[in-house]
Amino acid sequence: MANENVIMLTEENFKSVVLESTVPVLVDFWAAWCGPCKMIAPVVDELANDFAGTAKVCKLNVDDCGRIAQTYGVMSIPTLIVFKDGKEAERIVGFRPKSELVKLLQA
């Protein structure tokens, strides 16, 4: 079930949604075939609800947007990157508990 607070990124909207954002943006780099990505998906959904209005939570499918994943050196997934003022501020690779991700967005 889709979460209206999670923004699906594409090659077309990445710049306007992430790089030009005035609030922090968490980008979940994922793929449909990735087991750990499926494990972290509900946590990402919860974060999107928790931070609605104060941060953006986005998902980027690396199979659909390989060029963007390459640009940011995403080698393994899930990779979660927090962007602030259009620049990478934090990065986590692999599954992490929600508490750790909350700290990232609050930092």
Buried (B, 14 or more C-beta within 10 A) or exposed (E): EEBEBBBEBEEEEBEEBBEEBEEBBBBBBBBEEBEBBBEBBEBBBBBBEBBEEEBBBBBBBBEBBEEBBEEBEBEEBBBBBBBBEEEEBBBBBEBBEBEEBBEBBEE
